[in-house]
Amino acid sequence: MASLTPAQQAAHLRRANAVARAAMAQGHHPFGAVLVAADGQTVLLEQGNVDAVNHAEAVLAREAARRFDAATLWHCTLVTTVEPCAMCAGTQYWAHIGALVYGMSEQRLLQLTGNHAENPTLDLPCRSVFAAGQKAIAVVGPVPALEDEITALHIGFWQAAR
């Protein structure tokens, strides 16, 4: 499986953050995800957060599984602004998407949101979810070089949503 270069990671994380910004502008939580093809450049899908149950990563993974076969998806990378929760990591696993890059950890998100009623963050790292399975999902994250950009969007949103 080809991995994304640091420059590709940064470019796709910025695109995912733009998707998150668009979701926020539509009144949704500021999470965004993109599915990157095996070439490391082509974006096959992008998805913003829909609601508290239809997270960007899970919706994207379900749509990817509908559109592409498992052999193709195994060589793709899900790039997302924030570490996938247990539900989203599980959906990625079942969709057979072989790699993940995320910008900000779920622990950092919890620090920003606290016990916010709209985001009762689970303290379960995606690596733990993947480790419980039988497939080796490659994980890169958090990506410190992009964390401030992603965090800025969340700080503004969650402070305003209180």
Phi and psi in radians as a Rosetta constraint file:
Dihedral C 1 N 2 CA 2 C 2 CIRCULARHARMONIC -1.334 0.35
Dihedral N 2 CA 2 C 2 N 3 CIRCULARHARMONIC 2.411 0.35
Dihedral C 2 N 3 CA 3 C 3 CIRCULARHARMONIC -1.813 0.35
Dihedral N 3 CA 3 C 3 N 4 CIRCULARHARMONIC 2.719 0.35
Dihedral C 3 N 4 CA 4 C 4 CIRCULARHARMONIC -1.311 0.35
Dihedral N 4 CA 4 C 4 N 5 CIRCULARHARMONIC 2.471 0.35
Dihedral C 4 N 5 CA 5 C 5 CIRCULARHARMONIC -1.242 0.35
Dihedral N 5 CA 5 C 5 N 6 CIRCULARHARMONIC 2.818 0.35
Dihedral C 5 N 6 CA 6 C 6 CIRCULARHARMONIC -0.958 0.35
Dihedral N 6 CA 6 C 6 N 7 CIRCULARHARMONIC -0.665 0.35
Dihedral C 6 N 7 CA 7 C 7 CIRCULARHARMONIC -1.150 0.35
Dihedral N 7 CA 7 C 7 N 8 CIRCULARHARMONIC -0.710 0.35
Dihedral C 7 N 8 CA 8 C 8 CIRCULARHARMONIC -1.169 0.35
Dihedral N 8 CA 8 C 8 N 9 CIRCULARHARMONIC -0.724 0.35
Dihedral C 8 N 9 CA 9 C 9 CIRCULARHARMONIC -0.981 0.35
Dihedral N 9 CA 9 C 9 N 10 CIRCULARHARMONIC -0.851 0.35
Dihedral C 9 N 10 CA 10 C 10 CIRCULARHARMONIC -1.086 0.35
Dihedral N 10 CA 10 C 10 N 11 CIRCULARHARMONIC -0.784 0.35
Dihedral C 10 N 11 CA 11 C 11 CIRCULARHARMONIC -1.084 0.35
Dihedral N 11 CA 11 C 11 N 12 CIRCULARHARMONIC -0.775 0.35
Dihedral C 11 N 12 CA 12 C 12 CIRCULARHARMONIC -1.275 0.35
Dihedral N 12 CA 12 C 12 N 13 CIRCULARHARMONIC -0.589 0.35
Dihedral C 12 N 13 CA 13 C 13 CIRCULARHARMONIC -1.145 0.35
Dihedral N 13 CA 13 C 13 N 14 CIRCULARHARMONIC -0.668 0.35
Dihedral C 13 N 14 CA 14 C 14 CIRCULARHARMONIC -1.138 0.35
Dihedral N 14 CA 14 C 14 N 15 CIRCULARHARMONIC -0.677 0.35
Dihedral C 14 N 15 CA 15 C 15 CIRCULARHARMONIC -1.140 0.35
Dihedral N 15 CA 15 C 15 N 16 CIRCULARHARMONIC -0.757 0.35
Dihedral C 15 N 16 CA 16 C 16 CIRCULARHARMONIC -1.074 0.35
Dihedral N 16 CA 16 C 16 N 17 CIRCULARHARMONIC -0.646 0.35
Dihedral C 16 N 17 CA 17 C 17 CIRCULARHARMONIC -1.194 0.35
Dihedral N 17 CA 17 C 17 N 18 CIRCULARHARMONIC -0.589 0.35
Dihedral C 17 N 18 CA 18 C 18 CIRCULARHARMONIC -1.140 0.35
Dihedral N 18 CA 18 C 18 N 19 CIRCULARHARMONIC -0.670 0.35
Dihedral C 18 N 19 CA 19 C 19 CIRCULARHARMONIC -1.114 0.35
Dihedral N 19 CA 19 C 19 N 20 CIRCULARHARMONIC -0.718 0.35
Dihedral C 19 N 20 CA 20 C 20 CIRCULARHARMONIC -1.100 0.35
Dihedral N 20 CA 20 C 20 N 21 CIRCULARHARMONIC -0.719 0.35
Dihedral C 20 N 21 CA 21 C 21 CIRCULARHARMONIC -1.090 0.35
Dihedral N 21 CA 21 C 21 N 22 CIRCULARHARMONIC -0.715 0.35
Dihedral C 21 N 22 CA 22 C 22 CIRCULARHARMONIC -1.148 0.35
Dihedral N 22 CA 22 C 22 N 23 CIRCULARHARMONIC -0.692 0.35
Dihedral C 22 N 23 CA 23 C 23 CIRCULARHARMONIC -1.087 0.35
Dihedral N 23 CA 23 C 23 N 24 CIRCULARHARMONIC -0.743 0.35
Dihedral C 23 N 24 CA 24 C 24 CIRCULARHARMONIC -1.095 0.35
Dihedral N 24 CA 24 C 24 N 25 CIRCULARHARMONIC -0.707 0.35
Dihedral C 24 N 25 CA 25 C 25 CIRCULARHARMONIC -1.111 0.35
Dihedral N 25 CA 25 C 25 N 26 CIRCULARHARMONIC -0.415 0.35
Dihedral C 25 N 26 CA 26 C 26 CIRCULARHARMONIC -1.616 0.35
Dihedral N 26 CA 26 C 26 N 27 CIRCULARHARMONIC 0.141 0.35
Dihedral C 26 N 27 CA 27 C 27 CIRCULARHARMONIC 1.587 0.35
Dihedral N 27 CA 27 C 27 N 28 CIRCULARHARMONIC 0.213 0.35
Dihedral C 27 N 28 CA 28 C 28 CIRCULARHARMONIC -1.802 0.35
Dihedral N 28 CA 28 C 28 N 29 CIRCULARHARMONIC 2.928 0.35
Dihedral C 28 N 29 CA 29 C 29 CIRCULARHARMONIC -1.136 0.35
Dihedral N 29 CA 29 C 29 N 30 CIRCULARHARMONIC 2.566 0.35
Dihedral C 29 N 30 CA 30 C 30 CIRCULARHARMONIC -1.449 0.35
Dihedral N 30 CA 30 C 30 N 31 CIRCULARHARMONIC 1.227 0.35
Dihedral C 30 N 31 CA 31 C 31 CIRCULARHARMONIC -2.156 0.35
Dihedral N 31 CA 31 C 31 N 32 CIRCULARHARMONIC 2.454 0.35
Dihedral C 31 N 32 CA 32 C 32 CIRCULARHARMONIC -2.504 0.35
Dihedral N 32 CA 32 C 32 N 33 CIRCULARHARMONIC 2.602 0.35
Dihedral C 32 N 33 CA 33 C 33 CIRCULARHARMONIC -2.490 0.35
Dihedral N 33 CA 33 C 33 N 34 CIRCULARHARMONIC 2.617 0.35
Dihedral C 33 N 34 CA 34 C 34 CIRCULARHARMONIC -2.325 0.35
Dihedral N 34 CA 34 C 34 N 35 CIRCULARHARMONIC 2.622 0.35
Dihedral C 34 N 35 CA 35 C 35 CIRCULARHARMONIC -1.860 0.35
Dihedral N 35 CA 35 C 35 N 36 CIRCULARHARMONIC 2.116 0.35
Dihedral C 35 N 36 CA 36 C 36 CIRCULARHARMONIC -1.852 0.35
Dihedral N 36 CA 36 C 36 N 37 CIRCULARHARMONIC 2.317 0.35
Dihedral C 36 N 37 CA 37 C 37 CIRCULARHARMONIC -1.198 0.35
Dihedral N 37 CA 37 C 37 N 38 CIRCULARHARMONIC 2.966 0.35
Dihedral C 37 N 38 CA 38 C 38 CIRCULARHARMONIC -1.015 0.35
Dihedral N 38 CA 38 C 38 N 39 CIRCULARHARMONIC -0.421 0.35
Dihedral C 38 N 39 CA 39 C 39 CIRCULARHARMONIC -1.283 0.35
Dihedral N 39 CA 39 C 39 N 40 CIRCULARHARMONIC -0.138 0.35
Dihedral C 39 N 40 CA 40 C 40 CIRCULARHARMONIC 1.378 0.35
Dihedral N 40 CA 40 C 40 N 41 CIRCULARHARMONIC -0.024 0.35
Dihedral C 40 N 41 CA 41 C 41 CIRCULARHARMONIC -2.115 0.35
Dihedral N 41 CA 41 C 41 N 42 CIRCULARHARMONIC -0.758 0.35
Dihedral C 41 N 42 CA 42 C 42 CIRCULARHARMONIC -1.291 0.35
Dihedral N 42 CA 42 C 42 N 43 CIRCULARHARMONIC 2.197 0.35
Dihedral C 42 N 43 CA 43 C 43 CIRCULARHARMONIC -1.615 0.35
Dihedral N 43 CA 43 C 43 N 44 CIRCULARHARMONIC 2.073 0.35
Dihedral C 43 N 44 CA 44 C 44 CIRCULARHARMONIC -1.515 0.35
Dihedral N 44 CA 44 C 44 N 45 CIRCULARHARMONIC -0.611 0.35
Dihedral C 44 N 45 CA 45 C 45 CIRCULARHARMONIC -2.602 0.35
Dihedral N 45 CA 45 C 45 N 46 CIRCULARHARMONIC 2.707 0.35
Dihedral C 45 N 46 CA 46 C 46 CIRCULARHARMONIC -2.457 0.35
Dihedral N 46 CA 46 C 46 N 47 CIRCULARHARMONIC 2.615 0.35
Dihedral C 46 N 47 CA 47 C 47 CIRCULARHARMONIC -2.676 0.35
Dihedral N 47 CA 47 C 47 N 48 CIRCULARHARMONIC 2.316 0.35
Dihedral C 47 N 48 CA 48 C 48 CIRCULARHARMONIC -1.690 0.35
Dihedral N 48 CA 48 C 48 N 49 CIRCULARHARMONIC 2.958 0.35
Dihedral C 48 N 49 CA 49 C 49 CIRCULARHARMONIC -1.138 0.35
Dihedral N 49 CA 49 C 49 N 50 CIRCULARHARMONIC 2.483 0.35
Dihedral C 49 N 50 CA 50 C 50 CIRCULARHARMONIC -1.783 0.35
Dihedral N 50 CA 50 C 50 N 51 CIRCULARHARMONIC -0.962 0.35
Dihedral C 50 N 51 CA 51 C 51 CIRCULARHARMONIC -2.810 0.35
Dihedral N 51 CA 51 C 51 N 52 CIRCULARHARMONIC -2.971 0.35
Dihedral C 51 N 52 CA 52 C 52 CIRCULARHARMONIC -1.161 0.35
Dihedral N 52 CA 52 C 52 N 53 CIRCULARHARMONIC -0.293 0.35
Dihedral C 52 N 53 CA 53 C 53 CIRCULARHARMONIC -1.877 0.35
Dihedral N 53 CA 53 C 53 N 54 CIRCULARHARMONIC -0.529 0.35
Dihedral C 53 N 54 CA 54 C 54 CIRCULARHARMONIC -1.800 0.35
Dihedral N 54 CA 54 C 54 N 55 CIRCULARHARMONIC 1.325 0.35
Dihedral C 54 N 55 CA 55 C 55 CIRCULARHARMONIC -1.242 0.35
Dihedral N 55 CA 55 C 55 N 56 CIRCULARHARMONIC 2.700 0.35
Dihedral C 55 N 56 CA 56 C 56 CIRCULARHARMONIC -0.913 0.35
Dihedral N 56 CA 56 C 56 N 57 CIRCULARHARMONIC -0.821 0.35
Dihedral C 56 N 57 CA 57 C 57 CIRCULARHARMONIC -1.178 0.35
Dihedral N 57 CA 57 C 57 N 58 CIRCULARHARMONIC -0.739 0.35
Dihedral C 57 N 58 CA 58 C 58 CIRCULARHARMONIC -1.190 0.35
Dihedral N 58 CA 58 C 58 N 59 CIRCULARHARMONIC -0.746 0.35
Dihedral C 58 N 59 CA 59 C 59 CIRCULARHARMONIC -1.092 0.35
Dihedral N 59 CA 59 C 59 N 60 CIRCULARHARMONIC -0.775 0.35
Dihedral C 59 N 60 CA 60 C 60 CIRCULARHARMONIC -1.075 0.35
Dihedral N 60 CA 60 C 60 N 61 CIRCULARHARMONIC -0.798 0.35
Dihedral C 60 N 61 CA 61 C 61 CIRCULARHARMONIC -1.115 0.35
Dihedral N 61 CA 61 C 61 N 62 CIRCULARHARMONIC -0.707 0.35
Dihedral C 61 N 62 CA 62 C 62 CIRCULARHARMONIC -1.139 0.35
Dihedral N 62 CA 62 C 62 N 63 CIRCULARHARMONIC -0.731 0.35
Dihedral C 62 N 63 CA 63 C 63 CIRCULARHARMONIC -1.173 0.35
Dihedral N 63 CA 63 C 63 N 64 CIRCULARHARMONIC -0.679 0.35
Dihedral C 63 N 64 CA 64 C 64 CIRCULARHARMONIC -1.080 0.35
Dihedral N 64 CA 64 C 64 N 65 CIRCULARHARMONIC -0.751 0.35
Dihedral C 64 N 65 CA 65 C 65 CIRCULARHARMONIC -1.139 0.35
Dihedral N 65 CA 65 C 65 N 66 CIRCULARHARMONIC -0.534 0.35
Dihedral C 65 N 66 CA 66 C 66 CIRCULARHARMONIC -1.250 0.35
Dihedral N 66 CA 66 C 66 N 67 CIRCULARHARMONIC -0.651 0.35
Dihedral C 66 N 67 CA 67 C 67 CIRCULARHARMONIC -1.574 0.35
Dihedral N 67 CA 67 C 67 N 68 CIRCULARHARMONIC -0.525 0.35
Dihedral C 67 N 68 CA 68 C 68 CIRCULARHARMONIC -2.186 0.35
Dihedral N 68 CA 68 C 68 N 69 CIRCULARHARMONIC 2.679 0.35
Dihedral C 68 N 69 CA 69 C 69 CIRCULARHARMONIC -1.409 0.35
Dihedral N 69 CA 69 C 69 N 70 CIRCULARHARMONIC 2.843 0.35
Dihedral C 69 N 70 CA 70 C 70 CIRCULARHARMONIC -1.070 0.35
Dihedral N 70 CA 70 C 70 N 71 CIRCULARHARMONIC -0.652 0.35
Dihedral C 70 N 71 CA 71 C 71 CIRCULARHARMONIC -1.104 0.35
Dihedral N 71 CA 71 C 71 N 72 CIRCULARHARMONIC -0.677 0.35
Dihedral C 71 N 72 CA 72 C 72 CIRCULARHARMONIC -1.180 0.35
Dihedral N 72 CA 72 C 72 N 73 CIRCULARHARMONIC -0.821 0.35
Dihedral C 72 N 73 CA 73 C 73 CIRCULARHARMONIC -1.129 0.35
Dihedral N 73 CA 73 C 73 N 74 CIRCULARHARMONIC -0.539 0.35
Dihedral C 73 N 74 CA 74 C 74 CIRCULARHARMONIC -1.045 0.35
Dihedral N 74 CA 74 C 74 N 75 CIRCULARHARMONIC -0.454 0.35
Dihedral C 74 N 75 CA 75 C 75 CIRCULARHARMONIC -1.712 0.35
Dihedral N 75 CA 75 C 75 N 76 CIRCULARHARMONIC 0.127 0.35
Dihedral C 75 N 76 CA 76 C 76 CIRCULARHARMONIC -1.701 0.35
Dihedral N 76 CA 76 C 76 N 77 CIRCULARHARMONIC 2.887 0.35
Dihedral C 76 N 77 CA 77 C 77 CIRCULARHARMONIC -2.202 0.35
Dihedral N 77 CA 77 C 77 N 78 CIRCULARHARMONIC 2.243 0.35
Dihedral C 77 N 78 CA 78 C 78 CIRCULARHARMONIC -1.536 0.35
Dihedral N 78 CA 78 C 78 N 79 CIRCULARHARMONIC 2.124 0.35
Dihedral C 78 N 79 CA 79 C 79 CIRCULARHARMONIC -1.978 0.35
Dihedral N 79 CA 79 C 79 N 80 CIRCULARHARMONIC 2.176 0.35
Dihedral C 79 N 80 CA 80 C 80 CIRCULARHARMONIC -2.438 0.35
Dihedral N 80 CA 80 C 80 N 81 CIRCULARHARMONIC 2.663 0.35
Dihedral C 80 N 81 CA 81 C 81 CIRCULARHARMONIC -1.172 0.35
Dihedral N 81 CA 81 C 81 N 82 CIRCULARHARMONIC -0.687 0.35
Dihedral C 81 N 82 CA 82 C 82 CIRCULARHARMONIC -2.205 0.35
Dihedral N 82 CA 82 C 82 N 83 CIRCULARHARMONIC 2.530 0.35
Dihedral C 82 N 83 CA 83 C 83 CIRCULARHARMONIC -0.839 0.35
Dihedral N 83 CA 83 C 83 N 84 CIRCULARHARMONIC 2.255 0.35
Dihedral C 83 N 84 CA 84 C 84 CIRCULARHARMONIC -1.084 0.35
Dihedral N 84 CA 84 C 84 N 85 CIRCULARHARMONIC 2.449 0.35
Dihedral C 84 N 85 CA 85 C 85 CIRCULARHARMONIC -1.240 0.35
Dihedral N 85 CA 85 C 85 N 86 CIRCULARHARMONIC 3.100 0.35
Dihedral C 85 N 86 CA 86 C 86 CIRCULARHARMONIC -1.018 0.35
Dihedral N 86 CA 86 C 86 N 87 CIRCULARHARMONIC -0.722 0.35
Dihedral C 86 N 87 CA 87 C 87 CIRCULARHARMONIC -1.102 0.35
Dihedral N 87 CA 87 C 87 N 88 CIRCULARHARMONIC -0.807 0.35
Dihedral C 87 N 88 CA 88 C 88 CIRCULARHARMONIC -1.224 0.35
Dihedral N 88 CA 88 C 88 N 89 CIRCULARHARMONIC -0.692 0.35
Dihedral C 88 N 89 CA 89 C 89 CIRCULARHARMONIC -1.107 0.35
Dihedral N 89 CA 89 C 89 N 90 CIRCULARHARMONIC -0.739 0.35
Dihedral C 89 N 90 CA 90 C 90 CIRCULARHARMONIC -1.087 0.35
Dihedral N 90 CA 90 C 90 N 91 CIRCULARHARMONIC -0.702 0.35
Dihedral C 90 N 91 CA 91 C 91 CIRCULARHARMONIC -1.161 0.35
Dihedral N 91 CA 91 C 91 N 92 CIRCULARHARMONIC -0.700 0.35
Dihedral C 91 N 92 CA 92 C 92 CIRCULARHARMONIC -1.071 0.35
Dihedral N 92 CA 92 C 92 N 93 CIRCULARHARMONIC -0.767 0.35
Dihedral C 92 N 93 CA 93 C 93 CIRCULARHARMONIC -1.018 0.35
Dihedral N 93 CA 93 C 93 N 94 CIRCULARHARMONIC -0.879 0.35
Dihedral C 93 N 94 CA 94 C 94 CIRCULARHARMONIC -1.209 0.35
Dihedral N 94 CA 94 C 94 N 95 CIRCULARHARMONIC -0.482 0.35
Dihedral C 94 N 95 CA 95 C 95 CIRCULARHARMONIC -1.326 0.35
Dihedral N 95 CA 95 C 95 N 96 CIRCULARHARMONIC -0.250 0.35
Dihedral C 95 N 96 CA 96 C 96 CIRCULARHARMONIC 1.320 0.35
Dihedral N 96 CA 96 C 96 N 97 CIRCULARHARMONIC 0.533 0.35
Dihedral C 96 N 97 CA 97 C 97 CIRCULARHARMONIC -1.463 0.35
Dihedral N 97 CA 97 C 97 N 98 CIRCULARHARMONIC 2.061 0.35
Dihedral C 97 N 98 CA 98 C 98 CIRCULARHARMONIC -1.398 0.35
Dihedral N 98 CA 98 C 98 N 99 CIRCULARHARMONIC -0.191 0.35
Dihedral C 98 N 99 CA 99 C 99 CIRCULARHARMONIC -2.536 0.35
Dihedral N 99 CA 99 C 99 N 100 CIRCULARHARMONIC 2.722 0.35
Dihedral C 99 N 100 CA 100 C 100 CIRCULARHARMONIC -2.426 0.35
Dihedral N 100 CA 100 C 100 N 101 CIRCULARHARMONIC 2.405 0.35
Dihedral C 100 N 101 CA 101 C 101 CIRCULARHARMONIC -2.250 0.35
Dihedral N 101 CA 101 C 101 N 102 CIRCULARHARMONIC 2.231 0.35
Dihedral C 101 N 102 CA 102 C 102 CIRCULARHARMONIC -2.289 0.35
Dihedral N 102 CA 102 C 102 N 103 CIRCULARHARMONIC 2.639 0.35
Dihedral C 102 N 103 CA 103 C 103 CIRCULARHARMONIC -1.519 0.35
Dihedral N 103 CA 103 C 103 N 104 CIRCULARHARMONIC -0.809 0.35
Dihedral C 103 N 104 CA 104 C 104 CIRCULARHARMONIC -2.158 0.35
Dihedral N 104 CA 104 C 104 N 105 CIRCULARHARMONIC 2.449 0.35
Dihedral C 104 N 105 CA 105 C 105 CIRCULARHARMONIC -1.303 0.35
Dihedral N 105 CA 105 C 105 N 106 CIRCULARHARMONIC 2.738 0.35
Dihedral C 105 N 106 CA 106 C 106 CIRCULARHARMONIC -1.165 0.35
Dihedral N 106 CA 106 C 106 N 107 CIRCULARHARMONIC -0.519 0.35
Dihedral C 106 N 107 CA 107 C 107 CIRCULARHARMONIC -1.070 0.35
Dihedral N 107 CA 107 C 107 N 108 CIRCULARHARMONIC -0.749 0.35
Dihedral C 107 N 108 CA 108 C 108 CIRCULARHARMONIC -1.140 0.35
Dihedral N 108 CA 108 C 108 N 109 CIRCULARHARMONIC -0.708 0.35
Dihedral C 108 N 109 CA 109 C 109 CIRCULARHARMONIC -1.037 0.35
Dihedral N 109 CA 109 C 109 N 110 CIRCULARHARMONIC -0.759 0.35
Dihedral C 109 N 110 CA 110 C 110 CIRCULARHARMONIC -1.061 0.35
Dihedral N 110 CA 110 C 110 N 111 CIRCULARHARMONIC -0.675 0.35
Dihedral C 110 N 111 CA 111 C 111 CIRCULARHARMONIC -1.071 0.35
Dihedral N 111 CA 111 C 111 N 112 CIRCULARHARMONIC -0.631 0.35
Dihedral C 111 N 112 CA 112 C 112 CIRCULARHARMONIC -1.361 0.35
Dihedral N 112 CA 112 C 112 N 113 CIRCULARHARMONIC -0.648 0.35
Dihedral C 112 N 113 CA 113 C 113 CIRCULARHARMONIC -1.664 0.35
Dihedral N 113 CA 113 C 113 N 114 CIRCULARHARMONIC -0.405 0.35
Dihedral C 113 N 114 CA 114 C 114 CIRCULARHARMONIC 1.049 0.35
Dihedral N 114 CA 114 C 114 N 115 CIRCULARHARMONIC -2.387 0.35
Dihedral C 114 N 115 CA 115 C 115 CIRCULARHARMONIC -1.709 0.35
Dihedral N 115 CA 115 C 115 N 116 CIRCULARHARMONIC 0.675 0.35
Dihedral C 115 N 116 CA 116 C 116 CIRCULARHARMONIC -0.970 0.35
Dihedral N 116 CA 116 C 116 N 117 CIRCULARHARMONIC 2.269 0.35
Dihedral C 116 N 117 CA 117 C 117 CIRCULARHARMONIC -1.043 0.35
Dihedral N 117 CA 117 C 117 N 118 CIRCULARHARMONIC -0.495 0.35
Dihedral C 117 N 118 CA 118 C 118 CIRCULARHARMONIC -1.502 0.35
Dihedral N 118 CA 118 C 118 N 119 CIRCULARHARMONIC -0.091 0.35
Dihedral C 118 N 119 CA 119 C 119 CIRCULARHARMONIC -2.577 0.35
Dihedral N 119 CA 119 C 119 N 120 CIRCULARHARMONIC 1.238 0.35
Dihedral C 119 N 120 CA 120 C 120 CIRCULARHARMONIC -1.341 0.35
Dihedral N 120 CA 120 C 120 N 121 CIRCULARHARMONIC 1.377 0.35
Dihedral C 120 N 121 CA 121 C 121 CIRCULARHARMONIC -0.981 0.35
Dihedral N 121 CA 121 C 121 N 122 CIRCULARHARMONIC 2.334 0.35
Dihedral C 121 N 122 CA 122 C 122 CIRCULARHARMONIC -1.476 0.35
Dihedral N 122 CA 122 C 122 N 123 CIRCULARHARMONIC 2.351 0.35
Dihedral C 122 N 123 CA 123 C 123 CIRCULARHARMONIC -1.620 0.35
Dihedral N 123 CA 123 C 123 N 124 CIRCULARHARMONIC 1.236 0.35
Dihedral C 123 N 124 CA 124 C 124 CIRCULARHARMONIC -2.446 0.35
Dihedral N 124 CA 124 C 124 N 125 CIRCULARHARMONIC 1.727 0.35
Dihedral C 124 N 125 CA 125 C 125 CIRCULARHARMONIC -1.014 0.35
Dihedral N 125 CA 125 C 125 N 126 CIRCULARHARMONIC 2.536 0.35
Dihedral C 125 N 126 CA 126 C 126 CIRCULARHARMONIC -1.059 0.35
Dihedral N 126 CA 126 C 126 N 127 CIRCULARHARMONIC -0.565 0.35
Dihedral C 126 N 127 CA 127 C 127 CIRCULARHARMONIC -1.072 0.35
Dihedral N 127 CA 127 C 127 N 128 CIRCULARHARMONIC -0.599 0.35
Dihedral C 127 N 128 CA 128 C 128 CIRCULARHARMONIC -1.188 0.35
Dihedral N 128 CA 128 C 128 N 129 CIRCULARHARMONIC -0.706 0.35
Dihedral C 128 N 129 CA 129 C 129 CIRCULARHARMONIC -1.085 0.35
Dihedral N 129 CA 129 C 129 N 130 CIRCULARHARMONIC -0.870 0.35
Dihedral C 129 N 130 CA 130 C 130 CIRCULARHARMONIC -1.098 0.35
Dihedral N 130 CA 130 C 130 N 131 CIRCULARHARMONIC -0.662 0.35
Dihedral C 130 N 131 CA 131 C 131 CIRCULARHARMONIC -1.132 0.35
Dihedral N 131 CA 131 C 131 N 132 CIRCULARHARMONIC -0.404 0.35
Dihedral C 131 N 132 CA 132 C 132 CIRCULARHARMONIC -1.378 0.35
Dihedral N 132 CA 132 C 132 N 133 CIRCULARHARMONIC -0.148 0.35
Dihedral C 132 N 133 CA 133 C 133 CIRCULARHARMONIC -1.681 0.35
Dihedral N 133 CA 133 C 133 N 134 CIRCULARHARMONIC -3.002 0.35
Dihedral C 133 N 134 CA 134 C 134 CIRCULARHARMONIC -1.920 0.35
Dihedral N 134 CA 134 C 134 N 135 CIRCULARHARMONIC 0.087 0.35
Dihedral C 134 N 135 CA 135 C 135 CIRCULARHARMONIC -2.083 0.35
Dihedral N 135 CA 135 C 135 N 136 CIRCULARHARMONIC 2.474 0.35
Dihedral C 135 N 136 CA 136 C 136 CIRCULARHARMONIC -1.568 0.35
Dihedral N 136 CA 136 C 136 N 137 CIRCULARHARMONIC 1.683 0.35
Dihedral C 136 N 137 CA 137 C 137 CIRCULARHARMONIC -1.436 0.35
Dihedral N 137 CA 137 C 137 N 138 CIRCULARHARMONIC 2.179 0.35
Dihedral C 137 N 138 CA 138 C 138 CIRCULARHARMONIC -1.343 0.35
Dihedral N 138 CA 138 C 138 N 139 CIRCULARHARMONIC 2.292 0.35
Dihedral C 138 N 139 CA 139 C 139 CIRCULARHARMONIC -2.212 0.35
Dihedral N 139 CA 139 C 139 N 140 CIRCULARHARMONIC 2.299 0.35
Dihedral C 139 N 140 CA 140 C 140 CIRCULARHARMONIC -2.180 0.35
Dihedral N 140 CA 140 C 140 N 141 CIRCULARHARMONIC 2.186 0.35
Dihedral C 140 N 141 CA 141 C 141 CIRCULARHARMONIC 2.679 0.35
Dihedral N 141 CA 141 C 141 N 142 CIRCULARHARMONIC 2.739 0.35
Dihedral C 141 N 142 CA 142 C 142 CIRCULARHARMONIC -1.217 0.35
Dihedral N 142 CA 142 C 142 N 143 CIRCULARHARMONIC 2.885 0.35
Dihedral C 142 N 143 CA 143 C 143 CIRCULARHARMONIC -1.909 0.35
Dihedral N 143 CA 143 C 143 N 144 CIRCULARHARMONIC 1.712 0.35
Dihedral C 143 N 144 CA 144 C 144 CIRCULARHARMONIC -0.947 0.35
Dihedral N 144 CA 144 C 144 N 145 CIRCULARHARMONIC -0.593 0.35
Dihedral C 144 N 145 CA 145 C 145 CIRCULARHARMONIC -1.121 0.35
Dihedral N 145 CA 145 C 145 N 146 CIRCULARHARMONIC -0.395 0.35
Dihedral C 145 N 146 CA 146 C 146 CIRCULARHARMONIC -1.941 0.35
Dihedral N 146 CA 146 C 146 N 147 CIRCULARHARMONIC -0.110 0.35
Dihedral C 146 N 147 CA 147 C 147 CIRCULARHARMONIC -1.041 0.35
Dihedral N 147 CA 147 C 147 N 148 CIRCULARHARMONIC -0.708 0.35
Dihedral C 147 N 148 CA 148 C 148 CIRCULARHARMONIC -1.092 0.35
Dihedral N 148 CA 148 C 148 N 149 CIRCULARHARMONIC -0.719 0.35
Dihedral C 148 N 149 CA 149 C 149 CIRCULARHARMONIC -1.093 0.35
Dihedral N 149 CA 149 C 149 N 150 CIRCULARHARMONIC -0.754 0.35
Dihedral C 149 N 150 CA 150 C 150 CIRCULARHARMONIC -1.238 0.35
Dihedral N 150 CA 150 C 150 N 151 CIRCULARHARMONIC -0.770 0.35
Dihedral C 150 N 151 CA 151 C 151 CIRCULARHARMONIC -1.030 0.35
Dihedral N 151 CA 151 C 151 N 152 CIRCULARHARMONIC -0.699 0.35
Dihedral C 151 N 152 CA 152 C 152 CIRCULARHARMONIC -0.997 0.35
Dihedral N 152 CA 152 C 152 N 153 CIRCULARHARMONIC -0.731 0.35
Dihedral C 152 N 153 CA 153 C 153 CIRCULARHARMONIC -1.106 0.35
Dihedral N 153 CA 153 C 153 N 154 CIRCULARHARMONIC -0.731 0.35
Dihedral C 153 N 154 CA 154 C 154 CIRCULARHARMONIC -1.251 0.35
Dihedral N 154 CA 154 C 154 N 155 CIRCULARHARMONIC -0.685 0.35
Dihedral C 154 N 155 CA 155 C 155 CIRCULARHARMONIC -1.009 0.35
Dihedral N 155 CA 155 C 155 N 156 CIRCULARHARMONIC -0.857 0.35
Dihedral C 155 N 156 CA 156 C 156 CIRCULARHARMONIC -1.074 0.35
Dihedral N 156 CA 156 C 156 N 157 CIRCULARHARMONIC -0.732 0.35
Dihedral C 156 N 157 CA 157 C 157 CIRCULARHARMONIC -1.199 0.35
Dihedral N 157 CA 157 C 157 N 158 CIRCULARHARMONIC -0.929 0.35
Dihedral C 157 N 158 CA 158 C 158 CIRCULARHARMONIC -1.237 0.35
Dihedral N 158 CA 158 C 158 N 159 CIRCULARHARMONIC -0.492 0.35
Dihedral C 158 N 159 CA 159 C 159 CIRCULARHARMONIC -1.209 0.35
Dihedral N 159 CA 159 C 159 N 160 CIRCULARHARMONIC -0.697 0.35
Dihedral C 159 N 160 CA 160 C 160 CIRCULARHARMONIC -1.246 0.35
Dihedral N 160 CA 160 C 160 N 161 CIRCULARHARMONIC -0.478 0.35
Dihedral C 160 N 161 CA 161 C 161 CIRCULARHARMONIC -1.456 0.35
Dihedral N 161 CA 161 C 161 N 162 CIRCULARHARMONIC -0.031 0.35
